[in-house]
């Protein structure tokens, strides 16, 4: 039996971890970083421009309850999204924007589909 693996294991235990502590330490993001979408349901006019321009068919329009009744609002599948920001550029009221939030850890694929109420 060789002692080299045991010595190496003890040496590795003495080193500090090489990974970032999450979420206590956040990375510094570039100014042009695009993260999770945010929707202002009050200013959305249900024009469907975001859904029409999406290259991956990530956005679908679904009915959502608002103060003014039921309106068609964007539902976004973050699993398919390219984060290209075309939806943000085409929005006439600028109610759909991409934030700098990058925390998208999910255990179920269905959790990546965000209803309009979840995008606020």
C-alpha positions as CSV (number, residue, x, y, z in Angstrom):
1,X,0.0,0.0,0.0
2,X,1.4,3.4,-1.0
3,X,1.2,6.3,1.3
4,X,1.3,8.9,-1.5
5,X,-2.5,9.0,-2.0
6,X,-3.1,9.6,1.7
7,X,-0.5,12.4,1.8
8,X,-2.1,14.0,-1.3
9,X,-5.6,13.8,0.3
10,X,-4.4,15.5,3.5
11,X,-2.7,18.2,1.5
12,X,-5.9,18.8,-0.6
13,X,-8.0,19.1,2.6
14,X,-5.7,22.0,3.8
15,X,-6.4,24.1,0.7
16,X,-9.3,26.6,0.5
17,X,-12.2,25.8,-1.8
18,X,-11.7,26.9,-5.4
19,X,-15.4,27.7,-6.0
20,X,-17.3,30.9,-5.3
21,X,-19.6,31.0,-2.3
22,X,-23.1,31.3,-3.6
23,X,-25.2,33.5,-3.0
24,X,-23.1,35.4,-0.5
25,X,-20.5,36.5,-3.0
26,X,-22.0,37.7,-6.3
27,X,-19.9,38.2,-9.5
28,X,-19.4,41.6,-10.9
29,X,-21.5,41.7,-14.1
30,X,-20.8,43.6,-17.3
31,X,-22.9,46.6,-18.1
32,X,-24.5,44.8,-21.1
33,X,-25.4,41.6,-19.1
34,X,-28.8,40.3,-19.8
35,X,-30.5,38.2,-17.2
36,X,-34.1,37.1,-16.2
37,X,-37.0,39.1,-17.6
38,X,-39.1,41.6,-15.7
39,X,-42.6,42.6,-16.7
40,X,-44.6,45.6,-15.7
41,X,-48.2,44.3,-16.1
42,X,-49.6,47.8,-15.6
43,X,-48.0,49.3,-18.7
44,X,-48.3,46.2,-21.0
45,X,-50.7,46.8,-23.8
46,X,-50.9,43.2,-25.0
47,X,-49.5,44.0,-28.4
48,X,-47.8,40.6,-28.8
49,X,-44.7,42.2,-30.4
50,X,-42.4,40.4,-28.1
51,X,-43.9,37.0,-28.9
52,X,-43.8,37.7,-32.7
53,X,-40.1,38.8,-32.7
54,X,-38.7,36.0,-30.5
55,X,-36.4,33.8,-32.6
56,X,-36.8,30.7,-30.4
57,X,-40.6,31.0,-29.8
58,X,-39.8,31.5,-26.2
59,X,-42.7,33.9,-25.5
60,X,-46.3,32.9,-25.7
61,X,-49.2,35.2,-24.9
62,X,-51.5,33.9,-22.1
63,X,-54.4,35.4,-20.3
64,X,-53.6,37.0,-16.9
65,X,-55.7,38.8,-14.4
66,X,-54.9,42.5,-13.9
67,X,-56.6,45.4,-12.2
68,X,-58.4,46.3,-15.4
69,X,-59.6,42.7,-16.1
70,X,-58.2,39.9,-18.1
71,X,-55.4,40.7,-20.6
72,X,-53.0,38.8,-22.8
73,X,-49.6,38.9,-21.3
74,X,-46.2,37.3,-22.2
75,X,-45.3,34.0,-20.6
76,X,-41.6,33.2,-21.0
77,X,-39.8,29.9,-21.1
78,X,-36.4,30.7,-19.7
79,X,-35.1,27.3,-20.7
80,X,-35.4,28.2,-24.4
81,X,-34.5,31.9,-24.1
82,X,-31.3,33.1,-25.9
83,X,-31.4,36.4,-23.9
84,X,-31.0,38.3,-27.1
85,X,-33.1,41.2,-25.8
86,X,-35.1,41.5,-29.1
87,X,-38.3,41.4,-27.0
88,X,-37.0,44.3,-24.9
89,X,-36.1,46.4,-28.0
90,X,-39.4,45.9,-29.8
91,X,-41.6,46.6,-26.7
92,X,-43.4,49.9,-27.4
93,X,-44.1,50.7,-23.8
94,X,-40.8,49.3,-22.4
95,X,-42.7,47.1,-20.0
96,X,-40.6,44.0,-20.7
97,X,-36.9,44.4,-19.7
98,X,-34.0,42.1,-19.0
99,X,-32.6,42.4,-15.5
100,X,-29.2,41.6,-14.1
101,X,-30.6,38.7,-12.1
102,X,-28.9,35.4,-13.0
103,X,-30.2,33.2,-10.3
104,X,-32.0,30.5,-12.3
105,X,-31.4,27.3,-10.3
106,X,-34.4,25.0,-10.6
107,X,-35.0,21.3,-9.9
108,X,-37.9,20.9,-12.3
109,X,-37.9,22.0,-15.9
110,X,-41.5,23.3,-15.6
111,X,-40.2,26.0,-13.2
112,X,-38.4,27.7,-16.0
113,X,-41.8,28.7,-17.5
114,X,-42.6,32.1,-16.0
115,X,-46.2,33.3,-16.0
116,X,-46.7,37.1,-16.2
117,X,-47.4,37.3,-12.4
118,X,-44.0,35.7,-11.7
119,X,-42.2,38.2,-13.9
120,X,-43.1,41.2,-11.9
